[in-house]
Amino acid sequence: MAVDITDPVFLSTLAQTAVLTLTLVIFIMSFRTQNNANKEAAYQKILDDYTDAIRLSLEKPELSRLQVDVARAINPNSTLASLSVDEMTVRNYLVLLYGLFERTHLLYRKKWIDRETWNQWSAFLEAVAKHPMFGDIHQSSEGMYDKPFMDYVSNILNTTARTKSVNDPPDEREL
């Protein structure tokens, strides 16, 4: 039996099937989008809690004793284990900024902030990266932050190190 494509019943069934299929595709896409948004919100909550924990260590410098004890337990030769409370406060503030820079970099990569805005944040990051503790924070944070961001910071630190070595006075052995 041949199907008459001009038959109104056939056309109606075909249209209903197309509408149902399109509705299902839209529903699946909406569900995936919502699922991704939920995952991002959950991760954002973790980042917020981490930021709050670092902020608390800034408000209560005596908590840095825990960080020093953990660092000493993991690696007795850690530079972190020898820092004073004041130095730990500075370090924790830099860690707080590091997390802020990471989040801003992620927003830029998602195109939620424009290039001009990111350039301002990047200039701030480059200035902060010149602090002597920043390189240690970056190195000790490997694997804990977003890889593209960590690569970006590594590039800044490598560029800063190259610039510094070019601008350093010559060693006596080089004269």
Summary of the structure (lengths in Angstrom):
residues: 175
radius of gyration: 26.7
end to end distance: 98.0
largest distance: 98.1
contacts: 407
relative contact order: 0.06
helix: 81%
strand: 0%
